[in-house]
Amino acid sequence: MFDGIVLTHTVAEKPLVSRAIAPQEVIKPVYDRENLMNSEFHITGSADSFVRPPLSERAQSRLSYLQAFTIFSYGAGSFTRRKNYRSFLLLYTYKGTGRLEYEGKAYTLSPERGALIDCRKPHYYAAETDWKVAVLHIQGSMVEEIAAEYEAEGQAGFQEPVTGRFHRYLEQLLTIYDSPDLHRELKASHCIQSMLMYLLLLREQASSDGHTPHCVCQAMKYMEASFARPVSLDSLAELTRTSKYHLSKEFKRYTGFSPYDYLICLRIDQAKLLLKNTTLPAIKIAHEVGIHDVNNFNYLFKKKVGMTPIQYRDSADCVL
């Protein structure tokens, strides 16, 4: 495990207690100033920490990146309580048992169990026994997007054997940072996003065997073929033989859109094609795509595209 990766081993000769540390201090590589200011902790045991190379401004502003990685061997009773820290945290247990409290739920983190949480939200984790756990802090705009999708399922925890893909991604990430390379930061960003997408798909498989419900597929297929016709949530519910409330919930869960928003996106995408490839006036195009109020068409088009239909036709995006 982590063969060839250099980890710095430290042992706490006495308990590491947050209130005994001045806010301006930095405990590398785990506790930067922001983390210290927003954390309360009491830690015994040892740590094996990865020293990440310095990041470029581009990586910090545009890419996904590793903030810190440590394998803690916590003594029983060690804990961290935190909020308002700009980071996303992955915990993964190797030995012993920990407890995580997050978003009103409690999770037992026994071996081969982990969790993904947003450190801006209040959370607490503690060693119920001696607890060997990987603590991975990551950040970036795509990290936030994927983590939000993951959290929408309502559960922070996951289960995956140490021989599984999650751990291989983790080892790959450290290897990338540990090897000087012109494209190291881009490779690390891709690896982080792939790791999170894998956890998202793992969650999806656990909750639904990885399959989008038939009612959602049926509604999508119907709207894609019939977006120019009148379509209502009631008619979709009747078509799919389910309640409109259930359909709305499942549709949003699996597509990221409400049925109405999905329909409007289909109509506006078709309108963009007609504006590019025909000389039809906007009022005619509005009717062609199923929006019969031209004022509403102009409003919806500008809301989705950022410009009016005429501005879009005249823009560089519309060169034939």
C-alpha positions in Angstrom: 0.0 0.0 0.0 1.4 3.3 -1.2 4.6 1.6 -2.3 7.2 4.1 -3.4 5.4 7.1 -1.9 7.4 9.0 0.7 5.3 9.7 3.8 6.6 11.6 6.7 6.1 9.8 10.0 5.4 11.8 13.2 4.4 10.7 16.7 2.5 12.9 19.1 4.6 12.8 22.3 1.7 14.6 24.1 -1.9 15.2 23.0 -2.2 17.8 20.2 -4.9 20.2 21.4 -6.4 23.0 19.4 -6.8 25.5 22.2 -3.1 25.2 22.9 -2.1 26.3 19.4 -2.1 30.0 18.4 -4.2 30.8 15.3 -1.2 32.1 13.4 0.7 28.8 13.7 0.8 26.3 10.9 1.1 22.5 11.5 2.3 21.2 8.1 1.0 19.6 6.1 -2.4 19.1 7.8 -3.4 22.2 9.6 -3.1 25.5 7.7 -4.2 28.8 9.3 -7.7 28.6 8.0 -8.1 25.0 9.2 -6.8 25.9 12.7 -9.1 28.9 13.0 -12.2 26.7 12.2 -11.3 23.5 14.1 -11.4 22.1 17.6 -9.4 18.9 18.1 -7.7 16.6 20.6 -5.4 14.1 19.0 -3.1 11.4 20.2 -1.2 8.8 18.2 0.8 9.1 15.1 0.6 10.4 11.5 2.1 9.5 8.1 1.8 12.6 6.0 2.3 13.3 2.3 4.2 16.5 1.5 2.6 17.8 -1.6 4.7 20.0 -4.0 3.8 23.7 -4.3 0.8 24.5 -6.4 0.7 27.1 -9.2 -1.9 29.9 -9.2 -3.6 28.2 -12.1 -4.1 25.0 -10.2 -5.6 26.8 -7.2 -7.9 28.9 -9.3 -9.0 26.6 -12.1 -8.2 22.9 -11.3 -9.0 20.3 -8.8 -6.2 19.7 -6.4 -5.0 18.0 -3.2 -4.8 20.2 -0.1 -3.5 17.5 2.3 -3.2 13.8 2.7 -2.4 12.0 6.0 -2.9 8.5 7.3 -3.7 9.0 11.0 -3.3 6.3 13.6 -5.5 8.0 16.2 -5.6 6.9 19.8 -9.1 6.1 21.1 -10.9 9.3 22.1 -9.1 11.5 19.5 -11.5 13.9 17.8 -11.9 16.8 15.4 -14.8 19.2 15.3 -14.8 21.7 12.4 -16.9 24.0 10.2 -16.4 26.9 7.8 -13.3 25.4 6.3 -13.0 25.5 2.5 -12.3 21.9 1.8 -13.9 18.6 0.9 -12.9 15.7 3.0 -12.6 12.0 2.3 -12.2 9.7 5.2 -11.3 6.0 4.7 -10.8 3.5 7.5 -8.0 0.8 7.4 -8.2 -0.5 11.0 -10.3 0.2 14.1 -13.5 2.2 14.3 -14.3 5.9 14.0 -17.6 7.8 14.2 -18.7 10.6 11.9 -21.5 13.1 12.7 -22.6 15.1 9.7 -25.8 16.7 8.5 -27.8 15.3 11.3 -26.7 11.7 10.7 -24.1 9.5 12.4 -21.8 7.0 10.6 -19.7 4.2 11.9 -16.5 4.1 10.0 -15.2 0.6 10.4 -12.6 -1.0 8.1 -13.2 -0.4 4.4 -15.8 2.2 5.0 -15.4 5.9 4.1 -17.2 9.2 3.8 -17.2 12.3 1.6 -18.2 15.6 3.4 -18.1 19.3 2.8 -15.9 20.9 5.6 -17.8 24.2 5.3 -20.7 22.4 7.1 -20.4 21.5 10.8 -19.0 18.0 11.3 -17.4 15.9 14.0 -15.3 12.7 13.7 -13.7 10.7 16.5 -11.8 7.5 17.2 -14.1 5.1 19.1 -11.1 2.6 19.2 -7.5 3.0 18.0 -8.3 4.1 14.5 -6.2 4.0 11.4 -7.8 6.3 8.8 -6.8 8.1 5.6 -7.7 11.8 5.7 -7.8 13.4 2.3 -8.6 17.1 1.8 -9.3 18.2 -1.8 -10.6 21.4 -3.4 -11.6 22.9 -6.8 -14.8 23.9 -8.6 -15.4 20.5 -10.2 -14.8 18.9 -6.7 -17.6 21.1 -5.4 -19.9 20.1 -8.3 -19.4 16.4 -8.0 -19.6 16.5 -4.2 -22.9 18.3 -4.4 -24.3 15.5 -6.7 -22.9 12.9 -4.3 -24.5 14.6 -1.3 -27.9 15.0 -3.0 -28.3 11.3 -2.4 -28.6 12.1 1.4 -25.8 9.8 2.5 -22.1 10.7 3.1 -20.8 7.1 3.6 -19.6 4.5 1.2 -18.1 1.0 1.3 -15.2 -0.2 -0.9 -12.5 -2.8 -0.3 -9.0 -1.6 -0.1 -8.3 -3.6 -3.3 -11.0 -1.6 -5.1 -10.8 1.3 -7.6 -11.2 4.1 -5.0 -7.9 3.1 -3.3 -6.2 2.7 -6.7 -7.2 6.3 -7.6 -5.8 7.5 -4.2 -2.5 5.8 -4.8 -2.4 7.1 -8.4 -3.0 10.7 -7.1 -0.1 10.6 -4.7 2.1 9.0 -7.4 1.3 11.9 -9.8 2.2 14.5 -7.2 5.3 12.6 -6.3 6.6 12.5 -9.9 7.9 15.8 -11.5 6.0 16.2 -14.8 5.1 19.2 -17.0 1.4 18.2 -16.8 1.4 17.0 -13.2 -1.3 19.4 -12.0 -3.6 18.6 -14.9 -3.1 14.9 -14.4 -3.8 15.3 -10.6 -7.0 17.3 -11.4 -8.2 14.6 -13.7 -7.4 11.8 -11.2 -9.4 13.6 -8.4 -12.4 14.1 -10.6 -12.3 10.5 -11.8 -12.1 9.3 -8.2 -15.1 11.4 -7.2 -17.1 10.3 -10.2 -16.3 6.7 -9.3 -17.7 7.2 -5.8 -20.8 8.9 -7.3 -21.4 5.9 -9.6 -20.7 3.5 -6.7 -23.4 5.3 -4.7 -25.7 5.1 -7.7 -25.2 1.4 -8.1 -25.8 0.8 -4.4 -29.1 2.6 -4.5 -30.4 1.5 -7.9 -28.2 -1.1 -9.4 -26.8 1.7 -11.6 -29.9 1.8 -13.8 -32.0 5.0 -14.5 -35.6 4.2 -13.6 -37.9 3.3 -16.5 -40.3 6.2 -15.8 -37.4 8.7 -16.2 -36.1 7.1 -19.5 -39.6 7.0 -20.8 -40.3 10.6 -20.0 -37.0 11.7 -21.5 -37.6 9.8 -24.7 -41.1 11.2 -25.1 -40.0 14.8 -24.6 -37.0 14.4 -27.0 -39.4 13.2 -29.7 -42.4 15.5 -28.9 -40.9 18.7 -27.5 -42.8 20.9 -30.0 -46.2 19.5 -28.8 -47.9 20.5 -25.6 -46.3 18.6 -22.8 -47.4 18.8 -19.1 -46.2 17.0 -16.0 -49.7 15.5 -15.7 -49.4 14.0 -19.2 -45.9 12.7 -18.5 -47.2 11.1 -15.3 -50.0 9.5 -17.2 -47.7 8.3 -19.9 -45.3 6.7 -17.3 -48.0 5.4 -15.1 -46.6 7.0 -12.0 -47.5 10.0 -9.8 -46.2 13.4 -11.0 -44.6 13.9 -7.6 -42.6 10.7 -7.8 -41.7 11.4 -11.5 -40.5 14.9 -10.7 -38.3 13.6 -7.8 -36.8 10.8 -9.8 -36.3 12.9 -12.9 -34.4 15.5 -11.0 -32.4 12.9 -9.1 -31.1 11.1 -12.3 -30.9 14.0 -14.8 -30.2 17.1 -12.7 -33.2 18.8 -14.4 -36.8 19.1 -13.5 -39.1 17.7 -16.3 -40.0 21.4 -17.2 -36.4 22.5 -17.4 -35.5 19.6 -19.5 -38.3 20.4 -21.9 -37.3 24.0 -22.2 -33.7 23.0 -22.8 -34.8 20.8 -25.7 -36.9 23.6 -27.2 -34.1 26.2 -26.9 -31.5 23.9 -28.3 -33.8 23.3 -31.3 -34.4 27.0 -31.6 -30.6 27.6 -31.7 -30.3 25.1 -34.6 -33.0 26.9 -36.5 -31.5 30.3 -35.9 -28.2 29.0 -37.2 -29.4 27.1 -40.3 -32.5 28.9 -41.5 -33.7 32.4 -42.2 -37.0 31.8 -40.4 -38.1 34.8 -38.2 -37.8 34.4 -34.5 -41.6 34.4 -34.1 -41.9 31.5 -36.5 -39.1 29.6 -34.8 -40.9 30.0 -31.4 -44.0 28.3 -32.8 -41.8 25.6 -34.4 -40.3 24.6 -31.1 -43.5 24.6 -29.1 -43.4 28.1 -27.4 -46.3 30.0 -28.7 -45.9 33.3 -26.8 -43.0 35.1 -28.5 -42.3 37.3 -25.5 -42.0 34.2 -23.3 -39.7 32.7 -26.0 -37.5 35.7 -26.0 -37.3 35.6 -22.2 -36.5 31.9 -22.0 -34.0 32.1 -24.8 -32.1 35.0 -23.1 -32.2 33.2 -19.8 -30.7 30.0 -21.2 -28.3 31.5 -23.7 -27.4 34.9 -22.3 -28.6 36.9 -25.4 -31.8 37.4 -27.4 -32.6 35.1 -30.5 -31.6 37.9 -32.9 -28.4 38.6 -31.1 -27.6 34.9 -31.2 -28.2 34.7 -34.9 -25.9 37.7 -35.5 -23.2 36.4 -33.1 -20.0 34.6 -34.1 -21.5 31.4 -32.6 -23.9 31.3 -35.5 -21.5 31.3 -38.4 -22.8 28.7 -40.9 
